[in-house]
Amino acid sequence: MHLLRWQGLQKVQTLRWIELLGCGMVDPAVFASVDEKRIAAGLEPAYDAKKISGFAFGMGVDRIAMMKYGVSDIGQFYAGDVRFLGQFA
């Protein structure tokens, strides 16, 4: 990782770490939900949520977009404002 100097971010201050590759454990409820949908579709359960665990990770493209376009609040990407999101289409 690299330290980034960026003055325009409110939630990430100057010379702070920026998480680009977020990761964490999968909630067991996700596996239980998959099994519920499989059972509803007439299939056998695939997971025992008490025995199976998972690790999830992904690229934080929203943070890269914040830096590239000078967006100060990451929440704007998830607020559903079509006028805001239309700038990036």
PDB file of N, CA, C and O in Angstrom, chain B, residues numbered from 101:
ATOM      1  N   MET B 101       0.837  -1.183   0.000  1.00  0.00           N
ATOM      2  CA  MET B 101       0.000   0.000   0.000  1.00  0.00           C
ATOM      3  C   MET B 101       0.879   1.242   0.000  1.00  0.00           C
ATOM      4  O   MET B 101       2.036   1.214   0.419  1.00  0.00           O
ATOM      5  N   HIS B 102       0.309   2.303  -0.470  1.00  0.00           N
ATOM      6  CA  HIS B 102       1.035   3.560  -0.508  1.00  0.00           C
ATOM      7  C   HIS B 102       0.279   4.612   0.287  1.00  0.00           C
ATOM      8  O   HIS B 102      -0.951   4.599   0.330  1.00  0.00           O
ATOM      9  N   LEU B 103       1.001   5.510   0.907  1.00  0.00           N
ATOM     10  CA  LEU B 103       0.358   6.651   1.549  1.00  0.00           C
ATOM     11  C   LEU B 103      -0.009   7.659   0.477  1.00  0.00           C
ATOM     12  O   LEU B 103       0.798   7.977  -0.397  1.00  0.00           O
ATOM     13  N   LEU B 104      -1.221   8.152   0.552  1.00  0.00           N
ATOM     14  CA  LEU B 104      -1.680   9.100  -0.448  1.00  0.00           C
ATOM     15  C   LEU B 104      -1.911  10.458   0.192  1.00  0.00           C
ATOM     16  O   LEU B 104      -2.489  10.543   1.275  1.00  0.00           O
ATOM     17  N   ARG B 105      -1.472  11.503  -0.454  1.00  0.00           N
ATOM     18  CA  ARG B 105      -1.730  12.859   0.028  1.00  0.00           C
ATOM     19  C   ARG B 105      -2.864  13.417  -0.826  1.00  0.00           C
ATOM     20  O   ARG B 105      -2.705  13.629  -2.029  1.00  0.00           O
ATOM     21  N   TRP B 106      -4.002  13.649  -0.194  1.00  0.00           N
ATOM     22  CA  TRP B 106      -5.167  14.121  -0.935  1.00  0.00           C
ATOM     23  C   TRP B 106      -5.914  15.109  -0.055  1.00  0.00           C
ATOM     24  O   TRP B 106      -6.363  14.747   1.033  1.00  0.00           O
ATOM     25  N   GLN B 107      -6.051  16.324  -0.496  1.00  0.00           N
ATOM     26  CA  GLN B 107      -6.643  17.373   0.326  1.00  0.00           C
ATOM     27  C   GLN B 107      -8.171  17.404   0.265  1.00  0.00           C
ATOM     28  O   GLN B 107      -8.795  17.928   1.187  1.00  0.00           O
ATOM     29  N   GLY B 108      -8.794  16.865  -0.779  1.00  0.00           N
ATOM     30  CA  GLY B 108     -10.224  17.040  -0.990  1.00  0.00           C
ATOM     31  C   GLY B 108     -11.126  16.035  -0.302  1.00  0.00           C
ATOM     32  O   GLY B 108     -12.345  16.141  -0.438  1.00  0.00           O
ATOM     33  N   LEU B 109     -10.602  15.075   0.422  1.00  0.00           N
ATOM     34  CA  LEU B 109     -11.450  14.062   1.033  1.00  0.00           C
ATOM     35  C   LEU B 109     -11.801  14.422   2.470  1.00  0.00           C
ATOM     36  O   LEU B 109     -10.925  14.786   3.254  1.00  0.00           O
ATOM     37  N   GLN B 110     -13.077  14.322   2.815  1.00  0.00           N
ATOM     38  CA  GLN B 110     -13.492  14.612   4.186  1.00  0.00           C
ATOM     39  C   GLN B 110     -13.310  13.399   5.088  1.00  0.00           C
ATOM     40  O   GLN B 110     -12.861  13.530   6.226  1.00  0.00           O
ATOM     41  N   LYS B 111     -13.656  12.229   4.586  1.00  0.00           N
ATOM     42  CA  LYS B 111     -13.632  11.046   5.430  1.00  0.00           C
ATOM     43  C   LYS B 111     -12.257  10.391   5.485  1.00  0.00           C
ATOM     44  O   LYS B 111     -12.014   9.562   6.362  1.00  0.00           O
ATOM     45  N   VAL B 112     -11.365  10.733   4.586  1.00  0.00           N
ATOM     46  CA  VAL B 112      -9.997  10.233   4.605  1.00  0.00           C
ATOM     47  C   VAL B 112      -9.096  11.459   4.647  1.00  0.00           C
ATOM     48  O   VAL B 112      -9.066  12.242   3.698  1.00  0.00           O
ATOM     49  N   GLN B 113      -8.377  11.627   5.723  1.00  0.00           N
ATOM     50  CA  GLN B 113      -7.597  12.839   5.900  1.00  0.00           C
ATOM     51  C   GLN B 113      -6.229  12.714   5.242  1.00  0.00           C
ATOM     52  O   GLN B 113      -5.828  11.631   4.817  1.00  0.00           O
ATOM     53  N   THR B 114      -5.528  13.825   5.164  1.00  0.00           N
ATOM     54  CA  THR B 114      -4.203  13.888   4.559  1.00  0.00           C
ATOM     55  C   THR B 114      -3.259  12.885   5.214  1.00  0.00           C
ATOM     56  O   THR B 114      -3.232  12.745   6.437  1.00  0.00           O
ATOM     57  N   LEU B 115      -2.489  12.193   4.384  1.00  0.00           N
ATOM     58  CA  LEU B 115      -1.493  11.220   4.829  1.00  0.00           C
ATOM     59  C   LEU B 115      -2.083  10.114   5.693  1.00  0.00           C
ATOM     60  O   LEU B 115      -1.494   9.723   6.701  1.00  0.00           O
ATOM     61  N   ARG B 116      -3.238   9.617   5.298  1.00  0.00           N
ATOM     62  CA  ARG B 116      -3.868   8.497   5.985  1.00  0.00           C
ATOM     63  C   ARG B 116      -3.939   7.335   5.021  1.00  0.00           C
ATOM     64  O   ARG B 116      -3.857   7.534   3.809  1.00  0.00           O
ATOM     65  N   TRP B 117      -4.090   6.131   5.529  1.00  0.00           N
ATOM     66  CA  TRP B 117      -4.244   4.950   4.688  1.00  0.00           C
ATOM     67  C   TRP B 117      -5.617   4.970   4.041  1.00  0.00           C
ATOM     68  O   TRP B 117      -6.597   5.377   4.665  1.00  0.00           O
ATOM     69  N   ILE B 118      -5.688   4.539   2.810  1.00  0.00           N
ATOM     70  CA  ILE B 118      -6.965   4.406   2.112  1.00  0.00           C
ATOM     71  C   ILE B 118      -7.139   2.932   1.779  1.00  0.00           C
ATOM     72  O   ILE B 118      -6.277   2.324   1.145  1.00  0.00           O
ATOM     73  N   GLU B 119      -8.250   2.367   2.207  1.00  0.00           N
ATOM     74  CA  GLU B 119      -8.517   0.958   1.959  1.00  0.00           C
ATOM     75  C   GLU B 119      -8.985   0.786   0.518  1.00  0.00           C
ATOM     76  O   GLU B 119     -10.053   1.270   0.142  1.00  0.00           O
ATOM     77  N   LEU B 120      -8.183   0.094  -0.284  1.00  0.00           N
ATOM     78  CA  LEU B 120      -8.552  -0.161  -1.678  1.00  0.00           C
ATOM     79  C   LEU B 120      -9.007  -1.598  -1.890  1.00  0.00           C
ATOM     80  O   LEU B 120      -9.835  -1.864  -2.762  1.00  0.00           O
ATOM     81  N   LEU B 121      -8.491  -2.501  -1.123  1.00  0.00           N
ATOM     82  CA  LEU B 121      -8.860  -3.914  -1.241  1.00  0.00           C
ATOM     83  C   LEU B 121      -9.510  -4.359   0.059  1.00  0.00           C
ATOM     84  O   LEU B 121      -8.862  -4.983   0.899  1.00  0.00           O
ATOM     85  N   GLY B 122     -10.784  -4.042   0.225  1.00  0.00           N
ATOM     86  CA  GLY B 122     -11.496  -4.418   1.434  1.00  0.00           C
ATOM     87  C   GLY B 122     -11.698  -5.918   1.515  1.00  0.00           C
ATOM     88  O   GLY B 122     -11.811  -6.595   0.494  1.00  0.00           O
ATOM     89  N   CYS B 123     -11.742  -6.432   2.729  1.00  0.00           N
ATOM     90  CA  CYS B 123     -11.950  -7.865   2.905  1.00  0.00           C
ATOM     91  C   CYS B 123     -12.546  -8.139   4.271  1.00  0.00           C
ATOM     92  O   CYS B 123     -12.537  -7.276   5.149  1.00  0.00           O
ATOM     93  N   GLY B 124     -13.057  -9.329   4.445  1.00  0.00           N
ATOM     94  CA  GLY B 124     -13.622  -9.721   5.729  1.00  0.00           C
ATOM     95  C   GLY B 124     -14.277 -11.077   5.631  1.00  0.00           C
ATOM     96  O   GLY B 124     -14.310 -11.701   4.571  1.00  0.00           O
ATOM     97  N   MET B 125     -14.794 -11.515   6.749  1.00  0.00           N
ATOM     98  CA  MET B 125     -15.455 -12.812   6.820  1.00  0.00           C
ATOM     99  C   MET B 125     -16.893 -12.693   6.308  1.00  0.00           C
ATOM    100  O   MET B 125     -17.559 -11.679   6.515  1.00  0.00           O
ATOM    101  N   VAL B 126     -17.356 -13.749   5.638  1.00  0.00           N
ATOM    102  CA  VAL B 126     -18.734 -13.784   5.148  1.00  0.00           C
ATOM    103  C   VAL B 126     -19.646 -14.112   6.326  1.00  0.00           C
ATOM    104  O   VAL B 126     -19.376 -15.033   7.097  1.00  0.00           O
ATOM    105  N   ASP B 127     -20.719 -13.354   6.453  1.00  0.00           N
ATOM    106  CA  ASP B 127     -21.703 -13.593   7.509  1.00  0.00           C
ATOM    107  C   ASP B 127     -22.350 -14.955   7.273  1.00  0.00           C
ATOM    108  O   ASP B 127     -22.764 -15.242   6.150  1.00  0.00           O
ATOM    109  N   PRO B 128     -22.451 -15.805   8.303  1.00  0.00           N
ATOM    110  CA  PRO B 128     -23.095 -17.121   8.133  1.00  0.00           C
ATOM    111  C   PRO B 128     -24.521 -17.013   7.601  1.00  0.00           C
ATOM    112  O   PRO B 128     -25.021 -17.959   6.993  1.00  0.00           O
ATOM    113  N   ALA B 129     -25.183 -15.880   7.818  1.00  0.00           N
ATOM    114  CA  ALA B 129     -26.539 -15.699   7.303  1.00  0.00           C
ATOM    115  C   ALA B 129     -26.562 -15.724   5.776  1.00  0.00           C
ATOM    116  O   ALA B 129     -27.589 -16.048   5.181  1.00  0.00           O
ATOM    117  N   VAL B 130     -25.451 -15.387   5.141  1.00  0.00           N
ATOM    118  CA  VAL B 130     -25.376 -15.435   3.673  1.00  0.00           C
ATOM    119  C   VAL B 130     -25.503 -16.880   3.207  1.00  0.00           C
ATOM    120  O   VAL B 130     -26.259 -17.176   2.281  1.00  0.00           O
ATOM    121  N   PHE B 131     -24.765 -17.775   3.849  1.00  0.00           N
ATOM    122  CA  PHE B 131     -24.850 -19.195   3.488  1.00  0.00           C
ATOM    123  C   PHE B 131     -26.242 -19.744   3.774  1.00  0.00           C
ATOM    124  O   PHE B 131     -26.778 -20.517   2.980  1.00  0.00           O
ATOM    125  N   ALA B 132     -26.831 -19.351   4.902  1.00  0.00           N
ATOM    126  CA  ALA B 132     -28.180 -19.804   5.240  1.00  0.00           C
ATOM    127  C   ALA B 132     -29.186 -19.316   4.198  1.00  0.00           C
ATOM    128  O   ALA B 132     -30.103 -20.050   3.828  1.00  0.00           O
ATOM    129  N   SER B 133     -29.017 -18.082   3.726  1.00  0.00           N
ATOM    130  CA  SER B 133     -29.912 -17.530   2.717  1.00  0.00           C
ATOM    131  C   SER B 133     -29.810 -18.303   1.398  1.00  0.00           C
ATOM    132  O   SER B 133     -30.817 -18.549   0.734  1.00  0.00           O
ATOM    133  N   VAL B 134     -28.591 -18.678   1.032  1.00  0.00           N
ATOM    134  CA  VAL B 134     -28.402 -19.460  -0.196  1.00  0.00           C
ATOM    135  C   VAL B 134     -29.149 -20.782  -0.078  1.00  0.00           C
ATOM    136  O   VAL B 134     -29.827 -21.212  -1.012  1.00  0.00           O
ATOM    137  N   ASP B 135     -29.017 -21.421   1.081  1.00  0.00           N
ATOM    138  CA  ASP B 135     -29.716 -22.686   1.274  1.00  0.00           C
ATOM    139  C   ASP B 135     -31.229 -22.520   1.225  1.00  0.00           C
ATOM    140  O   ASP B 135     -31.925 -23.366   0.664  1.00  0.00           O
ATOM    141  N   GLU B 136     -31.747 -21.440   1.807  1.00  0.00           N
ATOM    142  CA  GLU B 136     -33.188 -21.189   1.760  1.00  0.00           C
ATOM    143  C   GLU B 136     -33.665 -21.069   0.327  1.00  0.00           C
ATOM    144  O   GLU B 136     -34.714 -21.609  -0.024  1.00  0.00           O
ATOM    145  N   LYS B 137     -32.914 -20.372  -0.501  1.00  0.00           N
ATOM    146  CA  LYS B 137     -33.297 -20.203  -1.907  1.00  0.00           C
ATOM    147  C   LYS B 137     -33.185 -21.527  -2.666  1.00  0.00           C
ATOM    148  O   LYS B 137     -34.003 -21.817  -3.539  1.00  0.00           O
ATOM    149  N   ARG B 138     -32.169 -22.328  -2.330  1.00  0.00           N
ATOM    150  CA  ARG B 138     -32.037 -23.642  -2.977  1.00  0.00           C
ATOM    151  C   ARG B 138     -33.215 -24.539  -2.615  1.00  0.00           C
ATOM    152  O   ARG B 138     -33.765 -25.219  -3.482  1.00  0.00           O
ATOM    153  N   ILE B 139     -33.606 -24.545  -1.339  1.00  0.00           N
ATOM    154  CA  ILE B 139     -34.728 -25.371  -0.890  1.00  0.00           C
ATOM    155  C   ILE B 139     -36.014 -24.910  -1.573  1.00  0.00           C
ATOM    156  O   ILE B 139     -36.823 -25.734  -2.000  1.00  0.00           O
ATOM    157  N   ALA B 140     -36.204 -23.584  -1.676  1.00  0.00           N
ATOM    158  CA  ALA B 140     -37.396 -23.044  -2.341  1.00  0.00           C
ATOM    159  C   ALA B 140     -37.432 -23.437  -3.811  1.00  0.00           C
ATOM    160  O   ALA B 140     -38.509 -23.565  -4.394  1.00  0.00           O
ATOM    161  N   ALA B 141     -36.251 -23.632  -4.418  1.00  0.00           N
ATOM    162  CA  ALA B 141     -36.176 -24.014  -5.831  1.00  0.00           C
ATOM    163  C   ALA B 141     -36.218 -25.532  -6.003  1.00  0.00           C
ATOM    164  O   ALA B 141     -36.068 -26.034  -7.117  1.00  0.00           O
ATOM    165  N   GLY B 142     -36.424 -26.269  -4.896  1.00  0.00           N
ATOM    166  CA  GLY B 142     -36.512 -27.728  -4.981  1.00  0.00           C
ATOM    167  C   GLY B 142     -35.165 -28.429  -4.978  1.00  0.00           C
ATOM    168  O   GLY B 142     -35.085 -29.611  -5.313  1.00  0.00           O
ATOM    169  N   LEU B 143     -34.097 -27.718  -4.603  1.00  0.00           N
ATOM    170  CA  LEU B 143     -32.762 -28.307  -4.551  1.00  0.00           C
ATOM    171  C   LEU B 143     -32.380 -28.614  -3.105  1.00  0.00           C
ATOM    172  O   LEU B 143     -32.977 -28.097  -2.160  1.00  0.00           O
ATOM    173  N   GLU B 144     -31.385 -29.455  -2.962  1.00  0.00           N
ATOM    174  CA  GLU B 144     -30.901 -29.768  -1.617  1.00  0.00           C
ATOM    175  C   GLU B 144     -30.014 -28.640  -1.104  1.00  0.00           C
ATOM    176  O   GLU B 144     -29.373 -27.942  -1.890  1.00  0.00           O
ATOM    177  N   PRO B 145     -29.978 -28.461   0.222  1.00  0.00           N
ATOM    178  CA  PRO B 145     -29.076 -27.451   0.783  1.00  0.00           C
ATOM    179  C   PRO B 145     -27.628 -27.748   0.410  1.00  0.00           C
ATOM    180  O   PRO B 145     -27.238 -28.912   0.320  1.00  0.00           O
ATOM    181  N   ALA B 146     -26.838 -26.718   0.193  1.00  0.00           N
ATOM    182  CA  ALA B 146     -25.444 -26.888  -0.200  1.00  0.00           C
ATOM    183  C   ALA B 146     -24.478 -26.593   0.941  1.00  0.00           C
ATOM    184  O   ALA B 146     -23.335 -27.049   0.918  1.00  0.00           O
ATOM    185  N   TYR B 147     -24.925 -25.836   1.935  1.00  0.00           N
ATOM    186  CA  TYR B 147     -24.028 -25.392   2.998  1.00  0.00           C
ATOM    187  C   TYR B 147     -24.618 -25.695   4.366  1.00  0.00           C
ATOM    188  O   TYR B 147     -25.829 -25.610   4.566  1.00  0.00           O
ATOM    189  N   ASP B 148     -23.764 -26.044   5.285  1.00  0.00           N
ATOM    190  CA  ASP B 148     -24.136 -26.083   6.693  1.00  0.00           C
ATOM    191  C   ASP B 148     -23.476 -24.858   7.307  1.00  0.00           C
ATOM    192  O   ASP B 148     -22.266 -24.852   7.537  1.00  0.00           O
ATOM    193  N   ALA B 149     -24.257 -23.826   7.572  1.00  0.00           N
ATOM    194  CA  ALA B 149     -23.718 -22.540   8.026  1.00  0.00           C
ATOM    195  C   ALA B 149     -22.932 -22.664   9.329  1.00  0.00           C
ATOM    196  O   ALA B 149     -22.152 -21.774   9.668  1.00  0.00           O
ATOM    197  N   LYS B 150     -23.130 -23.766  10.064  1.00  0.00           N
ATOM    198  CA  LYS B 150     -22.379 -23.968  11.303  1.00  0.00           C
ATOM    199  C   LYS B 150     -20.992 -24.549  11.033  1.00  0.00           C
ATOM    200  O   LYS B 150     -20.102 -24.449  11.877  1.00  0.00           O
ATOM    201  N   LYS B 151     -20.808 -25.150   9.873  1.00  0.00           N
ATOM    202  CA  LYS B 151     -19.528 -25.779   9.537  1.00  0.00           C
ATOM    203  C   LYS B 151     -18.731 -25.013   8.484  1.00  0.00           C
ATOM    204  O   LYS B 151     -17.509 -25.143   8.409  1.00  0.00           O
ATOM    205  N   ILE B 152     -19.418 -24.221   7.681  1.00  0.00           N
ATOM    206  CA  ILE B 152     -18.779 -23.522   6.561  1.00  0.00           C
ATOM    207  C   ILE B 152     -18.542 -22.059   6.934  1.00  0.00           C
ATOM    208  O   ILE B 152     -19.402 -21.410   7.529  1.00  0.00           O
ATOM    209  N   SER B 153     -17.371 -21.557   6.578  1.00  0.00           N
ATOM    210  CA  SER B 153     -17.097 -20.130   6.730  1.00  0.00           C
ATOM    211  C   SER B 153     -16.540 -19.627   5.409  1.00  0.00           C
ATOM    212  O   SER B 153     -16.141 -20.417   4.555  1.00  0.00           O
ATOM    213  N   GLY B 154     -16.515 -18.344   5.249  1.00  0.00           N
ATOM    214  CA  GLY B 154     -16.035 -17.791   3.984  1.00  0.00           C
ATOM    215  C   GLY B 154     -15.276 -16.495   4.190  1.00  0.00           C
ATOM    216  O   GLY B 154     -15.429 -15.810   5.201  1.00  0.00           O
ATOM    217  N   PHE B 155     -14.466 -16.185   3.215  1.00  0.00           N
ATOM    218  CA  PHE B 155     -13.663 -14.966   3.223  1.00  0.00           C
ATOM    219  C   PHE B 155     -13.995 -14.207   1.941  1.00  0.00           C
ATOM    220  O   PHE B 155     -13.950 -14.780   0.852  1.00  0.00           O
ATOM    221  N   ALA B 156     -14.322 -12.940   2.061  1.00  0.00           N
ATOM    222  CA  ALA B 156     -14.705 -12.140   0.899  1.00  0.00           C
ATOM    223  C   ALA B 156     -13.740 -10.969   0.745  1.00  0.00           C
ATOM    224  O   ALA B 156     -13.254 -10.415   1.731  1.00  0.00           O
ATOM    225  N   PHE B 157     -13.474 -10.607  -0.487  1.00  0.00           N
ATOM    226  CA  PHE B 157     -12.619  -9.450  -0.746  1.00  0.00           C
ATOM    227  C   PHE B 157     -13.003  -8.843  -2.080  1.00  0.00           C
ATOM    228  O   PHE B 157     -13.628  -9.495  -2.916  1.00  0.00           O
ATOM    229  N   GLY B 158     -12.628  -7.606  -2.268  1.00  0.00           N
ATOM    230  CA  GLY B 158     -12.946  -6.945  -3.519  1.00  0.00           C
ATOM    231  C   GLY B 158     -12.194  -5.640  -3.660  1.00  0.00           C
ATOM    232  O   GLY B 158     -11.668  -5.095  -2.689  1.00  0.00           O
ATOM    233  N   MET B 159     -12.153  -5.154  -4.873  1.00  0.00           N
ATOM    234  CA  MET B 159     -11.446  -3.916  -5.186  1.00  0.00           C
ATOM    235  C   MET B 159     -12.322  -2.726  -4.863  1.00  0.00           C
ATOM    236  O   MET B 159     -13.486  -2.695  -5.262  1.00  0.00           O
ATOM    237  N   GLY B 160     -11.795  -1.748  -4.150  1.00  0.00           N
ATOM    238  CA  GLY B 160     -12.549  -0.559  -3.776  1.00  0.00           C
ATOM    239  C   GLY B 160     -12.501   0.496  -4.863  1.00  0.00           C
ATOM    240  O   GLY B 160     -11.835   1.520  -4.711  1.00  0.00           O
ATOM    241  N   VAL B 161     -13.206   0.251  -5.963  1.00  0.00           N
ATOM    242  CA  VAL B 161     -13.177   1.206  -7.074  1.00  0.00           C
ATOM    243  C   VAL B 161     -13.819   2.529  -6.686  1.00  0.00           C
ATOM    244  O   VAL B 161     -13.528   3.560  -7.293  1.00  0.00           O
ATOM    245  N   ASP B 162     -14.688   2.510  -5.681  1.00  0.00           N
ATOM    246  CA  ASP B 162     -15.304   3.759  -5.245  1.00  0.00           C
ATOM    247  C   ASP B 162     -14.253   4.710  -4.686  1.00  0.00           C
ATOM    248  O   ASP B 162     -14.345   5.919  -4.898  1.00  0.00           O
ATOM    249  N   ARG B 163     -13.261   4.189  -3.981  1.00  0.00           N
ATOM    250  CA  ARG B 163     -12.209   5.047  -3.424  1.00  0.00           C
ATOM    251  C   ARG B 163     -11.323   5.625  -4.531  1.00  0.00           C
ATOM    252  O   ARG B 163     -10.882   6.771  -4.450  1.00  0.00           O
ATOM    253  N   ILE B 164     -11.072   4.829  -5.550  1.00  0.00           N
ATOM    254  CA  ILE B 164     -10.276   5.311  -6.680  1.00  0.00           C
ATOM    255  C   ILE B 164     -11.048   6.425  -7.393  1.00  0.00           C
ATOM    256  O   ILE B 164     -10.468   7.441  -7.775  1.00  0.00           O
ATOM    257  N   ALA B 165     -12.360   6.228  -7.571  1.00  0.00           N
ATOM    258  CA  ALA B 165     -13.193   7.258  -8.205  1.00  0.00           C
ATOM    259  C   ALA B 165     -13.209   8.528  -7.362  1.00  0.00           C
ATOM    260  O   ALA B 165     -13.216   9.632  -7.907  1.00  0.00           O
ATOM    261  N   MET B 166     -13.214   8.383  -6.041  1.00  0.00           N
ATOM    262  CA  MET B 166     -13.180   9.562  -5.173  1.00  0.00           C
ATOM    263  C   MET B 166     -11.937  10.398  -5.451  1.00  0.00           C
ATOM    264  O   MET B 166     -12.004  11.622  -5.559  1.00  0.00           O
ATOM    265  N   MET B 167     -10.808   9.716  -5.563  1.00  0.00           N
ATOM    266  CA  MET B 167      -9.562  10.437  -5.806  1.00  0.00           C
ATOM    267  C   MET B 167      -9.526  11.042  -7.199  1.00  0.00           C
ATOM    268  O   MET B 167      -9.110  12.187  -7.378  1.00  0.00           O
ATOM    269  N   LYS B 168      -9.966  10.265  -8.191  1.00  0.00           N
ATOM    270  CA  LYS B 168      -9.902  10.733  -9.575  1.00  0.00           C
ATOM    271  C   LYS B 168     -10.811  11.930  -9.827  1.00  0.00           C
ATOM    272  O   LYS B 168     -10.419  12.881 -10.505  1.00  0.00           O
ATOM    273  N   TYR B 169     -12.034  11.883  -9.277  1.00  0.00           N
ATOM    274  CA  TYR B 169     -13.024  12.919  -9.573  1.00  0.00           C
ATOM    275  C   TYR B 169     -13.204  13.940  -8.453  1.00  0.00           C
ATOM    276  O   TYR B 169     -14.049  14.828  -8.564  1.00  0.00           O
ATOM    277  N   GLY B 170     -12.427  13.829  -7.380  1.00  0.00           N
ATOM    278  CA  GLY B 170     -12.506  14.805  -6.299  1.00  0.00           C
ATOM    279  C   GLY B 170     -13.785  14.735  -5.485  1.00  0.00           C
ATOM    280  O   GLY B 170     -14.256  15.755  -4.983  1.00  0.00           O
ATOM    281  N   VAL B 171     -14.351  13.549  -5.349  1.00  0.00           N
ATOM    282  CA  VAL B 171     -15.567  13.362  -4.547  1.00  0.00           C
ATOM    283  C   VAL B 171     -15.163  13.336  -3.078  1.00  0.00           C
ATOM    284  O   VAL B 171     -14.262  12.589  -2.695  1.00  0.00           O
ATOM    285  N   SER B 172     -15.823  14.145  -2.255  1.00  0.00           N
ATOM    286  CA  SER B 172     -15.411  14.269  -0.859  1.00  0.00           C
ATOM    287  C   SER B 172     -16.135  13.319   0.086  1.00  0.00           C
ATOM    288  O   SER B 172     -15.672  13.109   1.206  1.00  0.00           O
ATOM    289  N   ASP B 173     -17.257  12.740  -0.332  1.00  0.00           N
ATOM    290  CA  ASP B 173     -18.030  11.871   0.556  1.00  0.00           C
ATOM    291  C   ASP B 173     -18.380  10.580  -0.172  1.00  0.00           C
ATOM    292  O   ASP B 173     -19.128  10.601  -1.150  1.00  0.00           O
ATOM    293  N   ILE B 174     -17.845   9.458   0.298  1.00  0.00           N
ATOM    294  CA  ILE B 174     -18.076   8.163  -0.351  1.00  0.00           C
ATOM    295  C   ILE B 174     -19.553   7.789  -0.350  1.00  0.00           C
ATOM    296  O   ILE B 174     -20.006   7.043  -1.217  1.00  0.00           O
ATOM    297  N   GLY B 175     -20.300   8.299   0.612  1.00  0.00           N
ATOM    298  CA  GLY B 175     -21.721   8.006   0.707  1.00  0.00           C
ATOM    299  C   GLY B 175     -22.522   8.467  -0.493  1.00  0.00           C
ATOM    300  O   GLY B 175     -23.607   7.946  -0.751  1.00  0.00           O
ATOM    301  N   GLN B 176     -22.002   9.436  -1.231  1.00  0.00           N
ATOM    302  CA  GLN B 176     -22.717   9.921  -2.417  1.00  0.00           C
ATOM    303  C   GLN B 176     -22.861   8.819  -3.474  1.00  0.00           C
ATOM    304  O   GLN B 176     -23.830   8.817  -4.233  1.00  0.00           O
ATOM    305  N   PHE B 177     -21.924   7.902  -3.526  1.00  0.00           N
ATOM    306  CA  PHE B 177     -22.009   6.818  -4.510  1.00  0.00           C
ATOM    307  C   PHE B 177     -23.148   5.857  -4.190  1.00  0.00           C
ATOM    308  O   PHE B 177     -23.641   5.172  -5.086  1.00  0.00           O
ATOM    309  N   TYR B 178     -23.572   5.793  -2.937  1.00  0.00           N
ATOM    310  CA  TYR B 178     -24.575   4.816  -2.508  1.00  0.00           C
ATOM    311  C   TYR B 178     -25.913   5.447  -2.147  1.00  0.00           C
ATOM    312  O   TYR B 178     -26.835   4.743  -1.736  1.00  0.00           O
ATOM    313  N   ALA B 179     -26.031   6.758  -2.293  1.00  0.00           N
ATOM    314  CA  ALA B 179     -27.260   7.460  -1.934  1.00  0.00           C
ATOM    315  C   ALA B 179     -28.365   7.295  -2.982  1.00  0.00           C
ATOM    316  O   ALA B 179     -29.531   7.567  -2.694  1.00  0.00           O
ATOM    317  N   GLY B 180     -28.018   6.861  -4.173  1.00  0.00           N
ATOM    318  CA  GLY B 180     -29.020   6.657  -5.214  1.00  0.00           C
ATOM    319  C   GLY B 180     -29.417   7.914  -5.966  1.00  0.00           C
ATOM    320  O   GLY B 180     -30.434   7.911  -6.661  1.00  0.00           O
ATOM    321  N   ASP B 181     -28.661   8.970  -5.851  1.00  0.00           N
ATOM    322  CA  ASP B 181     -28.952  10.219  -6.554  1.00  0.00           C
ATOM    323  C   ASP B 181     -28.486  10.078  -8.005  1.00  0.00           C
ATOM    324  O   ASP B 181     -27.288  10.102  -8.289  1.00  0.00           O
ATOM    325  N   VAL B 182     -29.442   9.931  -8.912  1.00  0.00           N
ATOM    326  CA  VAL B 182     -29.130   9.702 -10.327  1.00  0.00           C
ATOM    327  C   VAL B 182     -28.388  10.888 -10.928  1.00  0.00           C
ATOM    328  O   VAL B 182     -27.562  10.711 -11.823  1.00  0.00           O
ATOM    329  N   ARG B 183     -28.674  12.097 -10.446  1.00  0.00           N
ATOM    330  CA  ARG B 183     -27.971  13.276 -10.971  1.00  0.00           C
ATOM    331  C   ARG B 183     -26.482  13.186 -10.668  1.00  0.00           C
ATOM    332  O   ARG B 183     -25.652  13.512 -11.517  1.00  0.00           O
ATOM    333  N   PHE B 184     -26.141  12.743  -9.459  1.00  0.00           N
ATOM    334  CA  PHE B 184     -24.737  12.599  -9.082  1.00  0.00           C
ATOM    335  C   PHE B 184     -24.083  11.461  -9.890  1.00  0.00           C
ATOM    336  O   PHE B 184     -23.013  11.636 -10.473  1.00  0.00           O
ATOM    337  N   LEU B 185     -24.741  10.306  -9.911  1.00  0.00           N
ATOM    338  CA  LEU B 185     -24.167   9.140 -10.581  1.00  0.00           C
ATOM    339  C   LEU B 185     -24.058   9.333 -12.083  1.00  0.00           C
ATOM    340  O   LEU B 185     -23.172   8.756 -12.714  1.00  0.00           O
ATOM    341  N   GLY B 186     -24.950  10.142 -12.676  1.00  0.00           N
ATOM    342  CA  GLY B 186     -24.935  10.385 -14.116  1.00  0.00           C
ATOM    343  C   GLY B 186     -23.644  11.045 -14.595  1.00  0.00           C
ATOM    344  O   GLY B 186     -23.323  10.971 -15.781  1.00  0.00           O
ATOM    345  N   GLN B 187     -22.912  11.678 -13.710  1.00  0.00           N
ATOM    346  CA  GLN B 187     -21.650  12.311 -14.092  1.00  0.00           C
ATOM    347  C   GLN B 187     -20.602  11.288 -14.514  1.00  0.00           C
ATOM    348  O   GLN B 187     -19.664  11.613 -15.242  1.00  0.00           O
ATOM    349  N   PHE B 188     -20.767  10.063 -14.058  1.00  0.00           N
ATOM    350  CA  PHE B 188     -19.741   9.047 -14.288  1.00  0.00           C
ATOM    351  C   PHE B 188     -20.146   8.044 -15.359  1.00  0.00           C
ATOM    352  O   PHE B 188     -19.423   7.078 -15.602  1.00  0.00           O
ATOM    353  N   ALA B 189     -21.275   8.254 -15.997  1.00  0.00           N
ATOM    354  CA  ALA B 189     -21.758   7.310 -17.020  1.00  0.00           C
ATOM    355  C   ALA B 189     -21.094   7.579 -18.358  1.00  0.00           C
ATOM    356  O   ALA B 189     -21.374   6.887 -19.337  1.00  0.00           O
TER     357      ALA B 189
END
